[in-house]
Amino acid sequence: MTVPALWYPTDKCFVDGGWVDPASGETLPLENPSTGAQIGRIARGGKADIDAAVAAAQAARHGEWARLPAFERGRLLTHMGRLVLTHVDALAEIEAADVGKPLKQARADAVALARYLEFYGGAADKIHGETIPYLDGYTVYTLREPHGVTGHIVPWNYPMQIIGRSVGAALAMGNCCVLKPAEEACLTALAFAAIADEAGFPKGVINVVPGLGEEAGAALSEHPGVHHISFTGSVPVGTLIQRAAASNVIPVTLELGGKSPQLVFEDADLDAALPFLVNAGIQNAGQTCSASSRLLVHRPIHDQLLERLAARYEGLRVGPASADLDVGPLISAQQKSIVSGFLARGADLEVAARGKIIDTAPVGGHYIAPVLLAGVAPDHALARDEIFGPVQVVIPFDDEDEAIAIANSTDFGLVASVWTSNGARQMRAAKAIHAGQVFINNYGAGGGVELPFGGVGKSGHGREKGFEALYGFSTLKTVAALHG
């Protein structure tokens, strides 16, 4: 697959409403994970480019953007959402070539981007303050105000969705944004800037600076002109970003790793559960923070369910994004090496089933067949560490208490699901599991842009999606008027 004809440049930054060369004059290669071939080059932005983008955002926050009523901001976001839908097929092809995910998944991401913009467009004028009963002679009320300039560092696995949920929410609250996309996947982030320009956003409100994390990303994280940082990615990088932000005493939203379990009890509807159990682990080749990489199975149904899981795994097919199969390639040779290393550490484990890489898959692509591992001890590295690849482990349990203990036995706490027809057990488990989201008899709830999303423990803090994201991208002011 090659990238379709683009209507915007890929080797420039978008700053202050225009396309500009990076200050370094340098570019970085962009690879198609399905083939390993270079498909373009992106700007190698750095500190000077971040400085320019932050300066543009600072100017914009005091200009026309600051004077727009909330409903007008909402109209711009809604209009942009409609424009995204007009570009949805092109965006899907671009994302599939850039990230390697099957076309149907890439198209779903483009549609989700439009939905985020529509949701936050409608929500922009729905965030209200409160009046607070107080002492006689006082009127006290609160206001929700934007932070000012927000920095957004997004990963390569779901660029469009994560831009939509973070930048969309920040814009709805009246912030001005500087976006640093992952160097492995910049094309739809740049498309986002082009569509925002087409929609009529004032210059400086949205700025995009591609580049390396240790250069452009670090400069954005520590910039004194930024008032809030949103980051999705790994725990080590999130820790670095939080330290950098702390030097300027600004808040951060961190959505980090996960080792999300699905708990399957003996009274579960296995026919309903089976697609969720597998798809939640292999979507985007398992390169998903909220991927369900642990399947905790009640021992009375363990063998039966394992047999059905194995049959489904044996039918999975892996190939290039253009083939639109179950699983695409990993993002890079480096990521393939990381996942292969984990599998080597699990050489002692039982391989219950494995998918198949199609014979016509390009030799240079970064493919790994999905693997289902059985009888895994809860303290094994593959049951505790985030692999970020199409690997699921099956862990048996004997009773509800043990299931909860295993579910809570990692450092992560992003997502979990519980499969049982017992209503009391559903409520007990949902309360007892340490996670930011718990699903009962489903997994992911179809994405749900309205549903607050984030983790506990090393999965991060703060919430994106829904109205909670709007609260996070704003600050609360209390006004107390003494009038007698």
Backbone torsions as a table, in degrees:
resi	resn	phi	psi	omega
1	MET	NA	132.7	173.3
2	THR	-106.5	159.9	178.8
3	VAL	-72.1	132.9	177.8
4	PRO	-65.2	165.7	179.1
5	ALA	-56.7	126.6	-176.1
6	LEU	-98.4	149.9	180.0
7	TRP	-102.3	14.7	-178.6
8	TYR	-147.3	156.3	178.8
9	PRO	-76.9	149.8	178.9
10	THR	-106.0	-13.9	-174.8
11	ASP	-103.8	23.1	-180.0
12	LYS	-130.1	165.6	170.8
13	CYS	-96.0	154.7	174.4
14	PHE	-108.3	106.7	-174.4
15	VAL	-135.1	131.2	176.7
16	ASP	55.0	39.3	174.3
17	GLY	82.3	9.3	-179.4
18	GLY	-143.5	163.9	179.3
19	TRP	-91.6	122.8	-175.0
20	VAL	-130.9	149.2	175.6
21	ASP	-70.2	147.9	175.5
22	PRO	-65.0	148.2	-177.9
23	ALA	-58.9	-32.3	-179.4
24	SER	-70.9	-21.5	-173.1
25	GLY	73.0	5.9	-175.7
26	GLU	-102.6	157.2	176.1
27	THR	-129.5	167.0	179.4
28	LEU	-123.0	145.3	179.5
29	PRO	-73.5	150.3	177.4
30	LEU	-121.0	130.7	-172.7
31	GLU	-112.5	145.6	170.6
32	ASN	-89.0	112.8	-176.8
33	PRO	-62.7	-22.5	-178.7
34	SER	-72.2	-26.3	-175.5
35	THR	-123.3	-20.8	-173.2
36	GLY	80.7	1.6	-177.5
37	ALA	-87.3	149.5	175.7
38	GLN	-74.5	134.2	-178.0
39	ILE	-119.6	4.6	179.2
40	GLY	162.5	-172.9	177.9
41	ARG	-136.8	149.0	177.6
42	ILE	-121.2	160.8	179.1
43	ALA	-65.7	142.1	172.6
44	ARG	-97.9	79.4	179.7
45	GLY	-69.7	156.0	-179.9
46	GLY	-146.8	-157.7	-175.1
47	LYS	-57.9	-43.9	-178.6
48	ALA	-61.9	-38.5	179.9
49	ASP	-71.3	-39.1	175.1
50	ILE	-63.5	-42.5	177.1
51	ASP	-56.5	-45.0	-179.3
52	ALA	-66.1	-40.3	-179.3
53	ALA	-66.9	-42.4	178.9
54	VAL	-65.8	-39.8	177.8
55	ALA	-62.1	-40.8	178.3
56	ALA	-64.8	-41.3	179.0
57	ALA	-67.0	-38.5	177.5
58	GLN	-61.9	-43.4	178.8
59	ALA	-65.3	-40.7	-177.4
60	ALA	-66.2	-34.8	-177.7
61	ARG	-68.3	-16.8	177.6
62	HIS	-105.5	4.5	-175.5
63	GLY	-107.5	-138.5	-176.0
64	GLU	-57.0	-39.3	-177.7
65	TRP	-59.5	-39.9	-178.4
66	ALA	-66.7	-26.4	-177.4
67	ARG	-90.5	-7.9	-179.7
68	LEU	-71.0	131.5	172.3
69	PRO	-62.1	154.9	-178.0
70	ALA	-56.5	-37.9	-177.7
71	PHE	-68.8	-27.3	176.5
72	GLU	-72.5	-37.9	172.6
73	ARG	-59.3	-42.4	179.1
74	GLY	-61.4	-39.5	179.1
75	ARG	-64.0	-39.5	178.2
76	LEU	-63.0	-44.7	179.5
77	LEU	-64.0	-41.9	179.6
78	THR	-65.1	-42.1	177.6
79	HIS	-61.0	-42.0	178.8
80	MET	-64.1	-38.5	176.6
81	GLY	-59.0	-40.3	177.9
82	ARG	-65.9	-38.9	178.6
83	LEU	-65.2	-38.2	176.5
84	VAL	-57.5	-41.4	-180.0
85	LEU	-65.1	-29.4	176.4
86	THR	-71.9	-23.1	179.2
87	HIS	-102.2	9.9	-166.0
88	VAL	-61.2	-38.9	-178.4
89	ASP	-68.2	-42.7	178.3
90	ALA	-64.6	-42.7	179.1
91	LEU	-61.3	-39.0	179.0
92	ALA	-63.5	-43.8	179.2
93	GLU	-65.5	-39.8	179.5
94	ILE	-63.7	-46.7	-178.5
95	GLU	-66.3	-39.1	179.6
96	ALA	-63.2	-42.4	179.3
97	ALA	-69.6	-36.0	-173.8
98	ASP	-80.6	-38.5	-174.3
99	VAL	-105.1	-28.4	178.7
100	GLY	97.2	-0.3	-177.6
101	LYS	-76.8	149.9	178.1
102	PRO	-53.5	149.3	-174.5
103	LEU	-55.5	-40.5	-177.7
104	LYS	-64.5	-34.3	177.3
105	GLN	-72.2	-39.9	178.4
106	ALA	-64.1	-38.6	178.6
107	ARG	-66.5	-39.2	177.1
108	ALA	-60.9	-36.1	177.9
109	ASP	-66.0	-40.5	179.3
110	ALA	-64.9	-41.6	177.3
111	VAL	-64.5	-38.4	178.6
112	ALA	-64.5	-38.9	176.4
113	LEU	-57.8	-46.1	177.8
114	ALA	-60.6	-40.9	-178.5
115	ARG	-65.1	-40.2	176.5
116	TYR	-60.0	-45.1	-178.7
117	LEU	-65.1	-38.1	176.6
118	GLU	-65.3	-44.6	-178.3
119	PHE	-62.0	-49.6	-177.6
120	TYR	-73.3	-25.2	171.2
121	GLY	-63.0	-42.1	178.6
122	GLY	-73.2	-24.6	-175.9
123	ALA	-89.6	-12.6	-170.3
124	ALA	-55.5	-36.3	-178.8
125	ASP	-105.4	21.0	-178.7
126	LYS	-108.2	1.7	179.0
127	ILE	-93.0	110.6	-172.9
128	HIS	-113.9	153.7	170.7
129	GLY	-82.6	-172.1	-179.0
130	GLU	-131.7	155.1	165.9
131	THR	-101.6	140.4	-174.1
132	ILE	-117.6	119.2	175.1
133	PRO	-59.7	131.2	-175.3
134	TYR	-143.6	-153.5	-177.0
135	LEU	-67.7	155.4	176.4
136	ASP	-58.6	134.2	179.6
137	GLY	93.5	-3.4	178.9
138	TYR	-112.9	145.0	161.9
139	THR	-119.1	123.1	-176.6
140	VAL	-121.1	131.9	177.9
141	TYR	-144.4	164.6	179.7
142	THR	-118.8	151.9	177.0
143	LEU	-125.9	142.7	172.0
144	ARG	-100.4	120.6	-177.0
145	GLU	-125.6	151.1	179.2
146	PRO	-66.9	153.6	173.9
147	HIS	-64.2	-40.9	-176.4
148	GLY	132.2	-95.9	177.2
149	VAL	-108.3	125.1	179.0
150	THR	-114.0	138.6	176.9
151	GLY	-102.7	138.4	-175.7
152	HIS	-129.0	114.8	178.7
153	ILE	-112.0	109.8	-171.6
154	VAL	-111.7	149.5	-177.4
155	PRO	-85.9	-177.7	-175.6
156	TRP	-91.4	-10.2	-170.5
157	ASN	-81.2	-35.6	179.0
158	TYR	-139.0	62.2	-174.9
159	PRO	-54.8	-49.3	-174.5
160	MET	-65.8	-44.9	-178.0
161	GLN	-64.4	-41.9	-174.7
162	ILE	-75.1	-33.8	172.2
163	ILE	-61.9	-43.8	-178.7
164	GLY	-61.5	-42.9	-174.1
165	ARG	-79.2	-25.0	-179.4
166	SER	-99.1	-54.6	-179.9
167	VAL	-66.5	-39.9	179.0
168	GLY	-58.8	-44.8	179.7
169	ALA	-67.1	-41.2	-179.6
170	ALA	-63.0	-42.3	179.4
171	LEU	-66.6	-39.2	179.9
172	ALA	-59.0	-33.6	179.7
173	MET	-84.2	-2.7	176.2
174	GLY	96.1	10.4	176.0
175	ASN	-77.1	163.0	169.0
176	CYS	-110.7	143.1	-163.9
177	CYS	-121.0	142.9	168.5
178	VAL	-120.4	119.9	-174.9
179	LEU	-109.7	126.9	173.7
180	LYS	-115.0	102.0	178.3
181	PRO	-77.9	160.6	176.4
182	ALA	-63.6	140.8	-177.8
183	GLU	-64.7	-21.6	179.2
184	GLU	-76.5	-18.3	-173.4
185	ALA	-153.1	87.7	-176.2
186	CYS	-109.1	-13.8	-164.8
187	LEU	-64.9	-41.1	-179.8
188	THR	-78.7	-22.4	172.3
189	ALA	-65.8	-40.8	176.4
190	LEU	-68.7	-36.0	175.1
191	ALA	-62.6	-37.5	177.2
192	PHE	-57.5	-43.9	178.3
193	ALA	-63.3	-42.7	-179.3
194	ALA	-63.6	-40.0	-179.6
195	ILE	-71.7	-36.7	175.9
196	ALA	-61.5	-40.5	177.4
197	ASP	-64.1	-42.4	177.0
198	GLU	-61.8	-34.9	-178.7
199	ALA	-73.0	-19.4	177.2
200	GLY	101.0	20.0	176.0
201	PHE	-63.6	139.4	178.2
202	PRO	-60.0	150.7	-178.6
203	LYS	-63.4	143.4	179.1
204	GLY	88.6	-14.2	-178.9
205	VAL	-71.6	-37.9	179.0
206	ILE	-125.2	123.9	179.2
207	ASN	-131.5	138.9	-178.7
208	VAL	-127.4	122.9	179.5
209	VAL	-124.6	101.1	173.6
210	PRO	-70.8	165.9	178.3
211	GLY	150.4	-179.0	-179.8
212	LEU	-75.9	149.0	179.5
213	GLY	-60.6	-41.9	-176.9
214	GLU	-73.6	-9.3	178.4
215	GLU	-109.7	-78.0	-178.0
216	ALA	-66.4	-42.0	-179.3
217	GLY	-64.2	-43.4	178.9
218	ALA	-64.9	-40.8	-179.8
219	ALA	-63.4	-37.9	178.3
220	LEU	-69.9	-40.9	-177.4
221	SER	-62.2	-36.1	-174.4
222	GLU	-102.6	7.7	-174.4
223	HIS	-72.3	127.9	-178.7
224	PRO	-70.5	-12.8	178.8
225	GLY	-90.8	3.4	178.9
226	VAL	-102.2	138.8	-172.8
227	HIS	-109.9	-7.8	178.4
228	HIS	-162.7	141.2	177.7
229	ILE	-120.8	133.8	172.1
230	SER	-116.2	126.4	-177.9
231	PHE	-135.3	135.8	170.3
232	THR	-123.8	127.0	-178.9
233	GLY	166.5	-148.4	-173.1
234	SER	-81.8	160.1	178.2
235	VAL	-62.8	-46.9	-179.6
236	PRO	-59.8	-43.1	-179.7
237	VAL	-70.1	-39.3	176.8
238	GLY	-59.1	-37.7	177.4
239	THR	-64.0	-42.9	178.1
240	LEU	-62.4	-42.2	-178.8
241	ILE	-66.1	-40.6	179.3
242	GLN	-64.0	-39.0	177.1
243	ARG	-64.7	-42.3	179.7
244	ALA	-64.4	-42.8	179.1
245	ALA	-65.0	-33.8	-179.4
246	ALA	-62.7	-29.1	179.4
247	SER	-65.8	-22.8	176.2
248	ASN	-107.0	5.1	178.2
249	VAL	52.8	53.4	177.4
250	ILE	-119.6	152.8	-179.7
251	PRO	-74.9	156.0	176.1
252	VAL	-132.7	147.9	168.1
253	THR	-111.4	120.8	-177.4
254	LEU	-118.4	120.4	171.4
255	GLU	-115.0	106.5	-169.1
256	LEU	-111.0	-142.2	-171.3
257	GLY	-78.5	-179.4	178.4
258	GLY	-157.4	159.3	172.0
259	LYS	-142.5	62.4	-163.4
260	SER	-74.9	130.9	-179.0
261	PRO	-96.9	153.0	163.9
262	GLN	-118.3	125.1	-178.3
263	LEU	-99.4	117.8	-176.3
264	VAL	-114.2	111.3	-179.1
265	PHE	-92.1	166.0	-172.6
266	GLU	-64.1	-21.1	-179.7
267	ASP	-97.3	14.8	-179.5
268	ALA	-73.0	152.0	172.6
269	ASP	-81.8	96.1	-173.7
270	LEU	-67.3	-31.9	177.4
271	ASP	-62.2	-40.9	179.2
272	ALA	-73.5	-35.1	-174.0
273	ALA	-75.4	-35.2	-168.2
274	LEU	-52.7	-48.9	-180.0
275	PRO	-61.3	-39.1	179.6
276	PHE	-66.7	-41.0	-177.1
277	LEU	-58.6	-41.2	-177.5
278	VAL	-84.8	-50.2	-173.3
279	ASN	-62.0	-34.2	-179.6
280	ALA	-68.4	-14.7	178.7
281	GLY	-98.9	-27.5	-172.8
282	ILE	-109.3	-5.7	178.6
283	GLN	-58.6	138.6	-177.7
284	ASN	54.1	37.9	-179.7
285	ALA	55.9	32.4	179.3
286	GLY	74.5	4.7	-178.3
287	GLN	-89.1	64.7	-175.5
288	THR	-140.8	127.8	-179.4
289	CYS	-57.7	-35.8	-177.2
290	SER	-95.1	15.0	178.6
291	ALA	-57.9	142.1	176.3
292	SER	-87.8	93.4	-176.0
293	SER	-95.2	-7.5	178.4
294	ARG	-122.3	124.7	174.5
295	LEU	-110.6	109.6	-179.6
296	LEU	-96.4	117.8	-169.3
297	VAL	-122.2	129.0	177.4
298	HIS	-60.0	131.5	-171.4
299	ARG	-57.7	-36.4	-179.6
300	PRO	-60.2	-25.0	180.0
301	ILE	-112.7	7.4	-173.0
302	HIS	-57.3	-53.2	-174.5
303	ASP	-65.4	-41.3	180.0
304	GLN	-62.7	-47.1	-178.5
305	LEU	-68.8	-39.0	179.6
306	LEU	-60.1	-39.7	178.4
307	GLU	-62.7	-41.5	-179.4
308	ARG	-71.8	-37.4	175.6
309	LEU	-62.6	-43.4	-178.5
310	ALA	-62.3	-41.1	179.3
311	ALA	-62.4	-39.5	179.3
312	ARG	-68.5	-40.9	178.9
313	TYR	-62.2	-42.1	-178.7
314	GLU	-61.6	-22.6	179.1
315	GLY	-89.6	-5.2	-179.1
316	LEU	-72.6	139.5	179.8
317	ARG	-123.2	138.9	-175.4
318	VAL	-118.2	135.6	178.6
319	GLY	-171.4	-171.8	-177.4
320	PRO	-64.8	157.7	-178.7
321	ALA	-54.9	-38.7	-176.9
322	SER	-65.6	-23.3	178.6
323	ALA	-75.0	-18.6	174.9
324	ASP	57.0	50.1	-178.7
325	LEU	-93.8	-161.3	-178.5
326	ASP	-72.0	-38.7	-173.0
327	VAL	-137.8	138.8	174.0
328	GLY	-101.9	-165.4	-179.9
329	PRO	-78.9	165.4	166.1
330	LEU	-72.5	164.1	-171.4
331	ILE	-67.2	-30.6	-172.1
332	SER	-157.3	166.8	174.6
333	ALA	-62.2	-35.5	179.0
334	GLN	-62.9	-44.5	180.0
335	GLN	-66.6	-37.1	176.8
336	LYS	-62.0	-39.5	178.8
337	SER	-65.3	-39.0	178.8
338	ILE	-63.3	-47.6	-179.3
339	VAL	-65.3	-40.5	178.1
340	SER	-61.7	-36.3	177.5
341	GLY	-64.0	-40.6	176.6
342	PHE	-62.5	-43.6	-178.8
343	LEU	-64.1	-34.0	176.3
344	ALA	-64.4	-36.5	177.5
345	ARG	-69.1	-19.4	178.9
346	GLY	-104.0	24.1	-177.8
347	ALA	-61.5	-21.9	-179.5
348	ASP	-83.4	-6.6	-175.5
349	LEU	-87.9	157.6	179.1
350	GLU	-80.0	121.9	173.8
351	VAL	-83.8	106.1	-178.6
352	ALA	-76.4	-32.4	-179.9
353	ALA	-168.5	161.3	179.5
354	ARG	-147.0	140.2	174.0
355	GLY	-74.8	-174.6	-175.3
356	LYS	-130.3	132.1	171.4
357	ILE	-81.3	126.6	-175.7
358	ILE	-65.4	151.2	-175.6
359	ASP	-62.6	-27.4	-175.9
360	THR	-92.5	7.8	178.3
361	ALA	-63.3	133.3	-179.1
362	PRO	-56.5	138.0	-176.0
363	VAL	-60.2	-35.1	-177.0
364	GLY	-80.8	-3.1	-179.0
365	GLY	-74.7	159.4	-174.2
366	HIS	-100.7	71.7	-171.5
367	TYR	-99.3	140.4	168.7
368	ILE	-136.8	129.1	178.4
369	ALA	-70.5	137.5	177.3
370	PRO	-57.7	140.2	-175.4
371	VAL	-126.1	133.6	174.8
372	LEU	-111.2	119.7	-177.4
373	LEU	-109.5	133.7	-173.2
374	ALA	-110.3	158.0	173.8
375	GLY	60.9	38.0	-174.0
376	VAL	-87.4	132.5	177.0
377	ALA	-71.0	142.5	-176.9
378	PRO	-59.6	-24.7	-178.0
379	ASP	-96.1	5.8	177.1
380	HIS	-68.7	147.9	-178.3
381	ALA	-55.3	-37.6	-178.3
382	LEU	-73.8	-12.6	176.4
383	ALA	-99.1	-6.9	-175.9
384	ARG	-118.2	-32.9	-174.2
385	ASP	-97.8	148.5	177.7
386	GLU	-75.7	123.0	-177.1
387	ILE	-91.7	-37.8	-178.0
388	PHE	60.4	48.7	176.4
389	GLY	-156.6	175.4	-174.1
390	PRO	-80.2	65.2	-177.7
391	VAL	-128.7	124.7	175.2
392	GLN	-122.1	142.4	177.5
393	VAL	-114.4	142.3	178.0
394	VAL	-106.4	125.0	-176.8
395	ILE	-122.8	118.8	178.7
396	PRO	-78.8	151.9	173.0
397	PHE	-139.3	160.3	-175.3
398	ASP	-100.3	-32.2	-177.9
399	ASP	-152.1	175.4	-175.3
400	GLU	-60.4	-43.1	-179.1
401	ASP	-61.4	-41.8	179.2
402	GLU	-66.4	-39.4	179.3
403	ALA	-60.1	-44.7	179.2
404	ILE	-64.7	-41.7	-179.4
405	ALA	-62.3	-42.0	179.0
406	ILE	-67.7	-42.8	179.8
407	ALA	-57.2	-36.0	-176.2
408	ASN	-94.9	13.0	-170.6
409	SER	-90.4	2.3	177.1
410	THR	-106.0	172.9	177.9
411	ASP	-78.5	-9.3	-174.1
412	PHE	-97.0	164.4	176.2
413	GLY	-164.4	69.7	-176.3
414	LEU	-101.1	-62.0	-175.6
415	VAL	-137.5	152.6	171.9
416	ALA	-152.5	160.8	171.6
417	SER	-138.9	155.8	-178.1
418	VAL	-128.8	125.0	179.1
419	TRP	-111.5	107.1	178.4
420	THR	-164.2	150.8	175.5
421	SER	-94.2	-1.3	-179.1
422	ASN	-84.4	109.5	-175.9
423	GLY	-61.5	-39.9	179.6
424	ALA	-64.9	-41.6	178.7
425	ARG	-64.2	-38.5	177.6
426	GLN	-55.8	-47.4	-177.6
427	MET	-69.6	-41.2	179.4
428	ARG	-62.0	-46.4	-176.9
429	ALA	-67.3	-42.9	-179.7
430	ALA	-59.3	-36.5	179.6
431	LYS	-75.7	-35.0	-172.4
432	ALA	-83.6	-25.4	-176.8
433	ILE	-76.4	133.1	178.3
434	HIS	-86.1	98.1	-179.1
435	ALA	-161.9	156.2	178.3
436	GLY	-76.5	-27.2	176.9
437	GLN	-136.0	135.3	173.7
438	VAL	-127.9	127.1	-179.8
439	PHE	-109.6	139.0	-179.9
440	ILE	-110.6	119.4	-179.6
441	ASN	56.7	35.4	170.6
442	ASN	-168.7	178.2	175.7
443	TYR	-146.0	116.7	176.1
444	GLY	92.6	-19.2	178.0
445	ALA	51.0	37.4	176.5
446	GLY	70.7	18.3	179.1
447	GLY	98.4	-53.5	172.0
448	GLY	52.7	80.1	178.9
449	VAL	-62.8	-20.2	-178.9
450	GLU	-81.2	-11.7	-169.3
451	LEU	-95.6	117.9	179.6
452	PRO	-53.4	136.4	-173.4
453	PHE	-133.4	133.1	178.2
454	GLY	167.1	178.0	-171.7
455	GLY	-124.5	-178.2	172.4
456	VAL	-125.8	167.3	-178.0
457	GLY	61.7	-139.6	-177.9
458	LYS	-79.1	5.5	171.1
459	SER	-82.7	-4.0	172.9
460	GLY	110.2	-167.3	179.5
461	HIS	-153.0	163.8	-170.9
462	GLY	86.8	164.7	-177.8
463	ARG	-131.2	139.2	171.9
464	GLU	-115.0	167.2	-178.6
465	LYS	74.4	153.8	178.5
466	GLY	64.6	-168.8	179.6
467	PHE	-70.0	-25.7	179.1
468	GLU	-58.5	-34.8	178.4
469	ALA	-63.2	-36.8	179.5
470	LEU	-65.5	-38.0	176.9
471	TYR	-65.2	-38.9	-179.9
472	GLY	-66.9	-30.7	-179.9
473	PHE	-93.0	23.5	176.7
474	SER	-142.3	165.3	176.4
475	THR	-121.7	148.6	-174.9
476	LEU	-98.9	127.9	176.5
477	LYS	-112.8	132.5	175.9
478	THR	-103.9	128.8	178.3
479	VAL	-115.8	122.2	178.5
480	ALA	-117.8	112.5	-177.6
481	ALA	-105.8	120.7	174.9
482	LEU	-94.3	116.8	-175.5
483	HIS	-126.6	-3.5	176.7
484	GLY	78.7	NA	NA
